[in-house]
Amino acid sequence: MRLTAEQRELGAAVRAVLTRYDGADAWRPLTEQIGIAGLGVPEAYGGTGGGARELHAVLTELGRTLSPLPFLGSAVLTTQALLATGDEHARARLLPGLASGAVVGALAWAEGGSWDPARIRTEAAAGPDGSWRLTGGKEHVLDGADAALLLVAARTAHGLALFEVPADGPRLRREALVPVDSTRAQARIVLDGAEGRLLGADGDGARVLARVLDLAVTALAAEQTGAAAHCLERTVAYAGMRHQFGRPIGSFQAIKHRLADAYVRVEAARTAALAAACAADDRSPALPRLAAAAKSACSEAFTAVAGEMLQLHGGIALTWEHEAHRYFKRAYGSAQLLGSAAWHRGRLAAELGLAG
């Protein structure tokens, strides 16, 4: 269970671009030169036909740098939602723009701080002319303030469904949020009778969101693993450089134990994330439980290792100029994004028949 040579080379190419370009400036070279936005898109729609392991290779590198790029929200959540609907017309119309990176998409899903599809209360009402009107509010919409393509999950008389809503429609309001993790753009979206176009079948939304959730948390787990690995590398390097009592602090037994524990956490997270990616590529029925396990393990590992980075760097880690606080904030935000570790452990227990 490992990445192929080509997938490792993909990761190396992404790292090289991220080293050369800062922040959002990396989006254009990554999409035009490497084609990362189309990795999960079939070739028929302008993509490269890659799978979860290619996404894993890219997100690991994006996580290492806390990249603010809209990859998770657009290339994973929005793209996979479109694919899961089975709506051939919508796929042909919308996927090429997403695959090229020219269009950034957002999937509006969470409500009340929950990613559980059963908690969705946004309503979609069908008009006599076949049109749809959506009313409700969405939270934690990745890149939702600026996305050109907006997909919204809403409840109809037949259950959940997915809708394409004009991002600049007259009955829709988008509010950029200021999250703890400022490197992850989020928005709140309010719909007051906003016009929507049904994607796929009415009532098929629960199946679509279940599929997207498994793929999205698998992708997020890779990002968390990359960030946690960076935290560990920087902390080990600092422990070898920082001296107290005439010797490197990394030579003290207590510090060695803490770094060893952090290493075990990172490696366990790496294994869990890759196992979920392999299951996704293999269309394995084990994906739901492996994805839930990966999200839980990687959330806790990243949070723990980012915390060790703060503590072992000492006072310098609390300064605005040092990167440690940014990784700690990303760890906290990522742990809640797409569902907490506790919620995913509940999903895992249900998959294993242990919920009671």
C-alpha positions as CSV (number, residue, x, y, z in Angstrom):
1,M,0.0,0.0,0.0
2,R,2.0,2.9,-1.3
3,L,2.1,5.6,-4.0
4,T,3.5,4.8,-7.4
5,A,6.6,6.5,-8.7
6,E,4.4,8.7,-10.9
7,Q,2.3,9.7,-8.0
8,R,5.4,10.6,-6.0
9,E,6.7,12.6,-8.9
10,L,3.4,14.5,-9.0
11,G,3.8,15.4,-5.3
12,A,7.4,16.5,-6.0
13,A,6.2,18.7,-8.9
14,V,3.5,20.3,-6.7
15,R,6.1,21.0,-4.0
16,A,8.4,22.6,-6.4
17,V,5.7,25.0,-7.6
18,L,4.6,25.8,-4.0
19,T,8.3,26.6,-3.2
20,R,8.5,29.0,-6.0
21,Y,5.1,30.8,-5.7
22,D,3.4,32.2,-2.6
23,G,-0.2,31.8,-1.6
24,A,-2.9,32.2,-4.2
25,D,-0.2,32.9,-6.9
26,A,0.4,29.2,-7.1
27,W,-3.1,28.4,-8.4
28,R,-2.4,29.3,-12.0
29,P,0.9,27.4,-12.5
30,L,-0.5,24.4,-10.6
31,T,-3.6,24.2,-12.8
32,E,-2.1,25.2,-16.1
33,Q,1.2,23.4,-15.9
34,I,0.4,20.4,-13.7
35,G,-3.4,20.2,-14.1
36,I,-4.2,19.6,-10.4
37,A,-7.8,20.9,-10.7
38,G,-8.6,18.2,-13.2
39,L,-7.0,15.2,-11.4
40,G,-10.3,13.8,-10.3
41,V,-12.2,14.6,-13.5
42,P,-12.6,11.9,-16.3
43,E,-10.8,12.7,-19.5
44,A,-14.1,13.0,-21.3
45,Y,-14.7,16.2,-19.4
46,G,-11.3,17.7,-19.7
47,G,-9.6,16.1,-16.8
48,T,-6.7,13.6,-16.4
49,G,-8.8,10.7,-15.0
50,G,-6.8,10.4,-11.8
51,G,-8.0,9.0,-8.6
52,A,-7.8,9.4,-4.8
53,R,-4.1,8.6,-4.7
54,E,-3.3,11.4,-7.1
55,L,-5.4,13.7,-4.9
56,H,-3.6,12.3,-1.9
57,A,-0.2,13.2,-3.4
58,V,-1.3,16.8,-4.1
59,L,-3.1,17.4,-0.8
60,T,-0.1,16.2,1.2
61,E,2.0,18.9,-0.3
62,L,-0.7,21.6,0.0
63,G,-1.0,20.6,3.7
64,R,2.7,21.0,4.3
65,T,2.5,24.7,3.3
66,L,-1.0,25.5,4.6
67,S,-1.9,26.4,1.1
68,P,-4.9,28.8,0.8
69,L,-5.7,27.4,-2.7
70,P,-9.4,26.3,-3.4
71,F,-8.4,22.8,-4.2
72,L,-10.3,20.9,-1.5
73,G,-13.5,22.9,-2.0
74,S,-13.5,23.0,-5.8
75,A,-11.4,20.1,-7.1
76,V,-12.7,17.7,-4.5
77,L,-16.0,18.6,-2.9
78,T,-17.7,20.4,-5.9
79,T,-16.2,18.1,-8.6
80,Q,-17.0,14.9,-6.8
81,A,-20.6,16.1,-6.0
82,L,-21.2,16.7,-9.8
83,L,-19.8,13.3,-10.7
84,A,-21.9,11.6,-8.0
85,T,-25.1,13.1,-9.3
86,G,-24.9,11.1,-12.5
87,D,-26.3,14.1,-14.4
88,E,-24.6,13.8,-17.7
89,H,-25.8,17.2,-19.0
90,A,-24.5,19.0,-15.9
91,R,-21.2,17.1,-16.1
92,A,-20.6,18.1,-19.7
93,R,-21.5,21.7,-19.0
94,L,-19.7,22.3,-15.7
95,L,-16.8,19.9,-15.3
96,P,-14.5,21.3,-18.1
97,G,-14.3,24.7,-16.3
98,L,-13.6,23.1,-13.0
99,A,-11.0,20.8,-14.5
100,S,-9.1,23.7,-16.1
101,G,-9.1,25.7,-12.9
102,A,-10.7,28.6,-14.7
103,V,-13.8,28.1,-12.6
104,V,-13.8,27.7,-8.8
105,G,-16.7,25.8,-7.3
106,A,-18.2,25.6,-3.9
107,L,-20.5,23.0,-2.3
108,A,-22.9,24.5,0.3
109,W,-23.7,21.7,2.7
110,A,-23.2,22.2,6.5
111,E,-25.9,23.7,8.7
112,G,-25.9,24.4,12.4
113,G,-22.2,23.4,12.6
114,S,-23.1,19.9,11.4
115,W,-22.1,18.0,8.3
116,D,-24.6,15.3,8.9
117,P,-27.0,15.2,5.9
118,A,-29.8,14.4,8.2
119,R,-29.4,17.8,9.8
120,I,-30.0,19.7,6.5
121,R,-33.0,22.0,6.8
122,T,-32.7,24.2,3.7
123,E,-35.8,23.7,1.7
124,A,-36.3,23.5,-2.1
125,A,-39.8,24.1,-3.4
126,A,-40.8,23.2,-6.9
127,G,-42.9,25.7,-8.9
128,P,-45.6,24.8,-11.4
129,D,-43.3,25.6,-14.3
130,G,-40.7,23.1,-13.1
131,S,-38.4,25.7,-11.5
132,W,-37.0,25.4,-7.9
133,R,-36.7,28.0,-5.1
134,L,-34.3,27.4,-2.2
135,T,-34.7,28.9,1.3
136,G,-32.3,28.5,4.2
137,G,-28.7,29.1,5.4
138,K,-25.4,27.3,4.9
139,E,-22.2,27.5,6.9
140,H,-18.5,26.7,6.5
141,V,-18.8,26.9,2.7
142,L,-15.2,26.6,1.5
143,D,-14.3,29.4,-0.9
144,G,-18.0,30.3,-0.9
145,A,-17.6,34.0,-1.0
146,D,-15.8,34.1,-4.4
147,A,-16.8,30.9,-6.1
148,A,-18.3,31.2,-9.6
149,L,-20.1,27.9,-9.4
150,L,-22.3,27.2,-6.4
151,L,-23.9,23.8,-5.6
152,V,-26.4,23.6,-2.7
153,A,-27.8,20.6,-0.9
154,A,-31.5,21.1,0.1
155,R,-34.5,19.1,1.2
156,T,-37.4,18.5,-1.1
157,A,-40.7,16.6,-0.7
158,H,-38.8,13.5,-1.8
159,G,-35.8,13.9,0.4
160,L,-32.4,15.5,-0.2
161,A,-31.3,16.8,-3.6
162,L,-28.4,18.8,-5.1
163,F,-29.0,22.1,-6.9
164,E,-27.0,24.5,-9.0
165,V,-27.7,28.0,-7.8
166,P,-26.5,31.2,-9.6
167,A,-23.7,32.5,-7.4
168,D,-24.7,36.1,-7.9
169,G,-28.4,35.6,-7.9
170,P,-30.7,38.3,-6.5
171,R,-32.1,36.2,-3.6
172,L,-28.8,34.9,-2.4
173,R,-26.4,36.5,0.0
174,R,-22.8,35.5,0.5
175,E,-20.9,36.5,3.7
176,A,-17.1,35.9,4.0
177,L,-16.3,34.6,7.5
178,V,-13.3,35.2,9.6
179,P,-12.4,31.7,10.9
180,V,-9.7,30.9,13.4
181,D,-7.7,29.5,10.5
182,S,-7.3,32.4,8.2
183,T,-5.6,30.3,5.6
184,R,-8.9,28.4,4.8
185,A,-11.5,30.8,3.2
186,Q,-15.0,30.1,4.3
187,A,-18.4,31.8,3.9
188,R,-22.0,31.8,5.1
189,I,-24.6,31.6,2.4
190,V,-28.2,32.8,2.9
191,L,-30.9,31.8,0.4
192,D,-34.2,33.6,0.4
193,G,-36.2,31.9,-2.4
194,A,-33.1,31.7,-4.6
195,E,-33.5,30.0,-8.0
196,G,-32.0,26.6,-8.4
197,R,-31.5,24.0,-11.0
198,L,-31.9,20.3,-10.0
199,L,-28.9,18.2,-10.6
200,G,-29.5,14.5,-10.9
201,A,-32.6,12.9,-9.4
202,D,-34.9,14.4,-6.8
203,G,-34.4,12.6,-3.6
204,D,-31.0,11.2,-4.5
205,G,-29.0,13.7,-2.4
206,A,-28.4,11.5,0.6
207,R,-26.5,9.0,-1.6
208,V,-24.6,11.8,-3.3
209,L,-23.5,13.4,-0.1
210,A,-22.6,10.1,1.5
211,R,-20.2,9.4,-1.5
212,V,-18.8,13.0,-1.4
213,L,-18.3,12.8,2.4
214,D,-16.2,9.7,2.1
215,L,-14.0,11.1,-0.7
216,A,-13.7,14.5,0.9
217,V,-12.6,13.3,4.3
218,T,-10.1,10.9,2.6
219,A,-8.7,14.0,0.8
220,L,-8.7,16.1,4.0
221,A,-6.9,13.3,5.9
222,A,-4.0,13.5,3.3
223,E,-3.8,17.3,3.8
224,Q,-3.7,16.8,7.6
225,T,-1.0,14.2,7.3
226,G,1.2,16.5,5.2
227,A,0.8,19.4,7.7
228,A,1.5,17.2,10.7
229,A,4.6,15.8,9.0
230,H,5.9,19.4,8.5
231,C,5.2,20.2,12.1
232,L,7.3,17.2,13.2
233,E,10.1,18.0,10.9
234,R,10.4,21.5,12.0
235,T,10.2,20.6,15.7
236,V,12.9,17.9,15.4
237,A,15.2,20.4,13.6
238,Y,14.6,23.0,16.3
239,A,15.3,20.5,19.1
240,G,18.6,19.7,17.5
241,M,19.5,23.4,17.3
242,R,18.2,24.9,20.5
243,H,20.6,24.5,23.5
244,Q,20.0,24.6,27.2
245,F,22.5,23.7,29.9
246,G,25.1,23.4,27.2
247,R,23.4,20.7,25.1
248,P,20.6,20.5,22.5
249,I,17.2,20.1,24.0
250,G,16.6,17.1,21.7
251,S,19.2,15.2,23.7
252,F,17.0,15.2,26.9
253,Q,15.1,12.0,27.4
254,A,11.8,13.7,28.0
255,I,12.0,15.5,24.7
256,K,13.1,12.4,22.9
257,H,10.0,10.6,24.2
258,R,7.7,13.4,23.1
259,L,9.2,13.5,19.6
260,A,9.0,9.7,19.3
261,D,5.3,9.7,20.2
262,A,4.8,12.5,17.6
263,Y,6.5,10.4,15.0
264,V,4.3,7.4,15.7
265,R,1.2,9.6,15.5
266,V,2.3,10.9,12.1
267,E,3.1,7.5,10.7
268,A,-0.1,6.0,11.9
269,A,-2.0,8.9,10.3
270,R,-0.1,8.5,7.1
271,T,-1.1,4.8,6.9
272,A,-4.8,5.6,7.7
273,A,-5.0,8.3,5.1
274,L,-3.4,6.2,2.4
275,A,-5.6,3.1,3.2
276,A,-8.7,5.3,2.7
277,A,-7.3,6.6,-0.6
278,C,-6.6,3.1,-1.9
279,A,-10.1,1.9,-0.9
280,A,-11.6,4.9,-2.8
281,D,-9.6,4.0,-5.9
282,D,-10.6,0.3,-5.6
283,R,-14.3,1.2,-5.1
284,S,-14.0,-0.9,-2.0
285,P,-17.1,-1.4,0.2
286,A,-14.8,-0.7,3.1
287,L,-14.4,2.9,2.1
288,P,-16.9,4.4,4.5
289,R,-15.3,2.9,7.6
290,L,-11.7,3.5,6.4
291,A,-12.6,7.1,5.5
292,A,-14.1,7.7,9.0
293,A,-11.1,6.1,10.6
294,A,-8.7,8.2,8.6
295,K,-10.5,11.5,9.5
296,S,-10.6,10.6,13.1
297,A,-6.9,9.5,13.3
298,C,-5.5,12.3,11.2
299,S,-7.5,15.0,13.0
300,E,-6.2,13.9,16.4
301,A,-2.6,13.3,15.1
302,F,-2.4,16.8,13.5
303,T,-3.8,18.5,16.6
304,A,-1.4,16.7,18.9
305,V,1.7,17.2,16.8
306,A,0.9,20.9,16.2
307,G,0.5,21.3,19.9
308,E,3.9,19.7,20.5
309,M,5.3,22.2,17.9
310,L,4.0,25.1,20.0
311,Q,5.2,23.7,23.3
312,L,8.7,22.5,22.3
313,H,9.5,25.8,20.4
314,G,8.7,27.7,23.6
315,G,7.9,31.4,23.6
316,I,9.0,32.0,20.0
317,A,6.1,29.9,18.8
318,L,3.6,32.3,20.2
319,T,4.9,35.2,18.2
320,W,2.9,36.3,15.1
321,E,6.0,35.9,12.9
322,H,6.5,32.2,13.7
323,E,4.5,29.6,11.7
324,A,3.7,27.4,14.7
325,H,0.4,29.2,15.6
326,R,-0.8,29.0,12.0
327,Y,-0.4,25.2,11.9
328,F,-2.1,24.9,15.3
329,K,-5.1,26.9,14.0
330,R,-5.3,24.9,10.8
331,A,-5.2,21.7,13.0
332,Y,-8.1,23.0,15.0
333,G,-10.1,24.0,12.0
334,S,-9.5,20.9,10.1
335,A,-10.5,18.7,13.0
336,Q,-14.0,20.2,12.8
337,L,-14.2,20.5,9.1
338,L,-16.4,17.8,7.5
339,G,-17.2,16.4,10.9
340,S,-15.3,16.0,14.2
341,A,-13.2,13.0,15.1
342,A,-15.9,12.0,17.6
343,W,-18.7,12.1,15.0
344,H,-16.6,10.0,12.6
345,R,-15.9,7.5,15.3
346,G,-19.6,7.2,15.7
347,R,-19.9,6.6,11.9
348,L,-17.2,3.9,12.2
349,A,-19.0,2.3,15.1
350,A,-22.2,2.2,13.1
351,E,-20.4,0.7,10.1
352,L,-19.0,-2.0,12.3
353,G,-22.3,-2.7,14.0
354,L,-21.1,-1.4,17.4
355,A,-23.4,1.6,17.8
356,G,-25.9,1.0,20.5
